[in-house]
Amino acid sequence: MSIAIAPQRGNAAGLFVSSGQIARRVLRKFIRSPQLVVVGTVQGAMFLLIFRYVFGGAIAVRGVNYVDFVVPGFITTGVLFTAMYASAGMAEDMSAGLIARLRSLPIPRSAVLIGRALADTGIQVWGLAITVVIGFLVGFRVHSNWGAALAAAALVILFGFVFEWVFVLIGMVAGSAQAAQGFALIVFPFTFVSSAYIPVATMPSWMQGFAENQPITVMVNAVRCLTEGQPAEALLGHPTSYFVLRSLVWSVGLIAVFAPLAVAKYRRG
């Protein structure tokens, strides 16, 4: 597939045009073969139904219906599971020689990765919408205002973009799509050792410190407070602003670490 060349290496216009062309290619590839993301979305929906109807009766959450507790967790972690496929896509592009070809073009080095991250984030919005619909169908309700709910959706999209850089780097390091999928699963345990599906207070005391302060917990709690309002704040012991601010700090920190690493890896080949 042909890719337009940016006007000049390194300038703002070149970065914008080149990133747009890369994003367009990724989106067209998704439209033609969306099986991986479709499968990931279906798997996420199945897990949501299991937690809602199989485990939901055994898990009690103080002051909040379990469905209202768990759906924000699945919405937030769902974009992570969708983002995992970026690692396989990046590994495929490297093994097929596309990345080597792109390195030879007079375009900003970061444009390839920015375009991929933006396109994959757009794909995540599709999966996010499906998860939200399923959440409402199984009984989830917003107990704050809709402005806060929209802010929660924006945060989830931001989190997806943040973790794109993690998985893009994994894809370049892994060397093959199969290995990339395996390496990407390292995020899976972090979703369980978090507040996504059960309250952190129910975990062993030695685990609670890590679970309470890792980024996924902070991000899930921010979304939970924005959608559930005061009951969630009472349960978690902090106001919504506390979690939103911390989630933004984590987002900036993760991008500051993994985006330069991904660009450096791309430059080295």
Phi, psi and omega per residue, in radians:
M1 nan 2.279 -3.116
S2 -1.265 2.542 3.128
I3 -2.244 2.242 -3.111
A4 -1.131 2.564 3.138
I5 -1.687 2.355 3.135
A6 -1.153 2.685 -3.100
P7 -0.995 -0.831 -3.139
Q8 -2.512 2.593 3.121
R9 -1.197 2.254 2.934
G10 1.593 -0.316 -3.118
N11 -1.475 2.937 -3.032
A12 -1.099 -0.727 -3.134
A13 -1.106 -0.737 3.123
G14 -1.106 -0.703 3.112
L15 -1.116 -0.761 -3.104
F16 -1.132 -0.853 -3.099
V17 -1.149 -0.796 -3.099
S18 -1.133 -0.758 3.117
S19 -1.091 -0.679 3.115
G20 -1.122 -0.687 3.130
Q21 -1.190 -0.698 3.095
I22 -1.127 -0.775 3.124
A23 -1.066 -0.707 3.133
R24 -1.086 -0.715 3.125
R25 -1.110 -0.783 -3.126
V26 -1.101 -0.727 -3.132
L27 -1.164 -0.693 3.112
R28 -1.131 -0.672 3.101
K29 -1.131 -0.672 3.114
F30 -1.134 -0.744 -3.128
I31 -1.086 -0.627 -3.112
R32 -1.388 -0.476 -3.128
S33 -2.549 1.297 -3.086
P34 -1.497 0.235 -2.969
Q35 -1.021 -0.748 -3.066
L36 -1.077 -0.823 -3.120
V37 -1.214 -0.631 3.091
V38 -1.065 -0.815 3.134
V39 -1.066 -0.750 3.124
G40 -1.087 -0.686 3.125
T41 -1.174 -0.735 3.113
V42 -1.101 -0.729 3.108
Q43 -1.079 -0.751 3.108
G44 -1.067 -0.713 3.115
A45 -1.127 -0.681 3.122
M46 -1.126 -0.759 3.101
F47 -1.089 -0.693 3.114
L48 -1.070 -0.772 3.125
L49 -1.124 -0.662 3.121
I50 -1.123 -0.834 -3.130
F51 -1.165 -0.603 -3.111
R52 -1.224 -0.792 -2.971
Y53 -1.863 -0.389 3.138
V54 -1.649 -0.890 -3.106
F55 -1.601 -0.361 -3.042
G56 -1.008 -0.626 -3.131
G57 -1.247 -0.306 -3.104
A58 -1.765 -0.116 -3.081
I59 -2.004 2.109 3.118
A60 -1.913 2.374 3.131
V61 -2.148 2.216 -3.060
R62 -1.141 2.093 3.004
G63 1.410 -0.049 -3.098
V64 -2.399 2.335 3.010
N65 -1.063 2.450 -3.068
Y66 -1.051 -0.643 3.141
V67 -1.091 -0.648 3.108
D68 -1.287 -0.396 3.079
F69 -1.371 -0.760 -2.960
V70 -1.471 -0.559 -3.078
V71 -1.086 -0.777 3.047
P72 -1.008 -0.578 3.080
G73 -1.147 -0.731 3.118
F74 -1.233 -0.634 3.105
I75 -1.070 -0.758 -3.103
T76 -1.252 -0.821 -3.125
T77 -1.295 -0.362 3.124
G78 -1.054 -0.671 3.126
V79 -1.190 -0.471 3.087
L80 -1.183 -0.757 -3.138
F81 -1.153 -0.608 3.068
T82 -1.201 -0.702 -3.133
A83 -1.129 -0.424 -3.135
M84 -1.005 -0.519 -3.100
Y85 -1.265 -0.239 3.050
A86 -1.119 -0.575 -3.140
S87 -1.142 -0.726 3.111
A88 -1.168 -0.715 3.125
G89 -1.103 -0.715 3.122
M90 -1.173 -0.705 3.119
A91 -1.121 -0.683 3.102
E92 -1.094 -0.752 3.138
D93 -1.109 -0.630 3.129
M94 -1.226 -0.784 -3.110
S95 -1.212 -0.467 3.133
A96 -1.436 -0.107 3.122
G97 1.552 0.003 -3.118
L98 -1.130 -0.739 -3.105
I99 -1.117 -0.689 3.100
A100 -1.085 -0.673 3.105
R101 -1.158 -0.727 -3.129
L102 -1.144 -0.585 3.114
R103 -1.114 -0.465 -3.112
S104 -1.415 -0.187 -3.116
L105 -1.486 2.622 3.137
P106 -1.392 1.120 3.112
I107 -2.194 2.708 3.100
P108 -0.988 2.401 -3.083
R109 -1.043 -0.671 -3.086
S110 -1.293 -0.250 -3.060
A111 -1.081 -0.678 -3.112
V112 -1.084 -0.778 -3.095
L113 -1.306 -0.681 3.104
I114 -1.101 -0.771 3.129
G115 -1.071 -0.754 3.126
R116 -1.125 -0.785 -3.119
A117 -1.094 -0.717 3.140
L118 -1.164 -0.766 -3.131
A119 -1.133 -0.788 3.138
D120 -1.136 -0.584 3.068
T121 -1.148 -0.681 3.055
G122 -1.077 -0.663 3.086
I123 -1.135 -0.636 3.110
Q124 -1.078 -0.578 3.128
V125 -1.044 -0.649 3.104
W126 -1.075 -0.839 3.110
G127 -1.144 -0.643 3.105
L128 -1.069 -0.762 -3.135
A129 -1.067 -0.723 3.137
I130 -1.142 -0.746 3.131
T131 -1.095 -0.705 3.125
V132 -1.108 -0.775 3.120
V133 -1.044 -0.803 3.127
I134 -1.096 -0.673 3.115
G135 -1.038 -0.768 3.110
F136 -1.163 -0.618 -3.136
L137 -1.157 -0.545 -3.123
V138 -1.623 0.131 2.995
G139 2.009 -0.028 3.123
F140 -1.166 2.438 3.097
R141 -2.404 2.556 3.063
V142 -1.466 2.205 -3.109
H143 -1.934 0.111 2.991
S144 -1.867 -2.714 3.061
N145 -1.663 2.847 -3.051
W146 -1.261 -0.385 3.021
G147 -1.116 -0.745 3.085
A148 -1.153 -0.643 3.122
A149 -1.123 -0.691 3.087
L150 -1.158 -0.641 3.066
A151 -1.108 -0.649 3.087
A152 -1.098 -0.743 3.114
A153 -1.083 -0.716 3.116
A154 -1.105 -0.688 3.099
L155 -1.110 -0.733 3.138
V156 -1.063 -0.743 3.115
I157 -1.104 -0.711 3.082
L158 -1.063 -0.772 3.138
F159 -1.065 -0.697 3.096
G160 -1.049 -0.762 3.119
F161 -1.109 -0.696 3.132
V162 -1.051 -0.861 -3.075
F163 -1.322 -0.263 3.010
E164 -0.974 -0.714 -3.104
W165 -1.147 -0.605 3.087
V166 -1.107 -0.821 -3.051
F167 -1.333 -0.538 3.043
V168 -1.094 -0.748 3.095
L169 -1.099 -0.744 3.106
I170 -1.038 -0.731 -3.139
G171 -1.073 -0.660 3.136
M172 -1.295 -0.561 -3.123
V173 -1.375 -0.588 -2.995
A174 -1.131 -0.762 3.104
G175 1.683 -0.424 3.092
S176 -2.578 2.768 -3.113
A177 -1.114 -0.683 -3.136
Q178 -1.120 -0.792 3.125
A179 -1.145 -0.654 -3.136
A180 -1.096 -0.735 3.100
Q181 -1.080 -0.672 3.113
G182 -1.160 -0.814 3.130
F183 -1.106 -0.626 -3.103
A184 -1.118 -0.410 -3.133
L185 -1.199 -0.114 3.105
I186 -1.076 -0.389 3.130
V187 -1.317 -0.370 -3.023
F188 -1.030 -0.858 3.127
P189 -1.063 -0.552 -3.118
F190 -1.141 -0.515 3.126
T191 -1.233 -0.518 3.117
F192 -1.446 -0.581 3.071
V193 -1.551 1.030 -3.131
S194 -2.698 -3.098 3.121
S195 -1.578 0.253 -3.047
A196 -1.107 -0.720 -2.986
Y197 -2.059 -0.446 3.095
I198 -2.442 2.713 3.074
P199 -1.099 2.454 -3.141
V200 -1.072 -0.534 -3.100
A201 -1.091 -0.337 3.139
T202 -1.484 -0.113 -3.124
M203 -1.455 2.844 3.050
P204 -1.001 2.584 -3.049
S205 -1.037 -0.620 -3.113
W206 -1.225 -0.333 -3.132
M207 -1.645 -0.381 -2.999
Q208 -1.103 -0.663 -3.116
G209 -1.048 -0.796 3.110
F210 -1.179 -0.820 -3.081
A211 -1.076 -0.633 -3.077
E212 -1.220 -0.513 -2.976
N213 -1.964 0.016 3.104
Q214 -1.367 2.735 -2.972
P215 -1.077 -0.604 -3.090
I216 -1.145 -0.714 3.091
T217 -1.067 -0.806 -3.128
V218 -1.072 -0.739 -3.124
M219 -1.186 -0.749 3.115
V220 -1.097 -0.760 -3.127
N221 -1.137 -0.592 3.080
A222 -1.109 -0.809 3.114
V223 -1.136 -0.706 -3.123
R224 -1.103 -0.768 -3.129
C225 -1.193 -0.647 -3.141
L226 -1.176 -0.561 -3.107
T227 -1.604 -0.477 -3.046
E228 -1.866 -0.283 3.054
G229 1.227 -2.455 -2.993
Q230 -1.021 -0.710 3.104
P231 -1.008 -0.697 3.118
A232 -1.209 -0.689 3.095
E233 -1.068 -0.737 3.127
A234 -1.127 -0.695 3.136
L235 -1.150 -0.736 -3.027
L236 -1.565 -0.256 3.040
G237 1.431 0.197 3.124
H238 -2.517 2.691 3.075
P239 -1.257 2.861 -3.121
T240 -0.995 -0.728 -3.096
S241 -1.029 -0.554 3.137
Y242 -1.067 -0.833 -3.108
F243 -1.312 -0.644 3.135
V244 -1.106 -0.796 -3.141
L245 -1.099 -0.789 3.141
R246 -1.134 -0.635 3.122
S247 -1.172 -0.623 3.094
L248 -1.193 -0.679 3.102
V249 -1.106 -0.786 3.084
W250 -1.044 -0.719 -3.118
S251 -1.093 -0.819 3.129
V252 -1.100 -0.738 -3.126
G253 -1.120 -0.742 -3.132
L254 -1.161 -0.717 3.091
I255 -1.146 -0.712 -3.133
A256 -1.071 -0.491 3.138
V257 -1.534 -0.915 -2.935
F258 -1.483 -0.515 3.105
A259 -1.120 -0.864 3.081
P260 -1.077 -0.642 3.109
L261 -1.117 -0.728 3.133
A262 -1.139 -0.742 3.115
V263 -1.120 -0.725 3.124
A264 -1.097 -0.730 3.107
K265 -1.129 -0.693 3.107
Y266 -1.093 -0.724 3.137
R267 -1.127 -0.689 -3.091
R268 -1.319 -0.468 -3.137
G269 1.502 nan nan
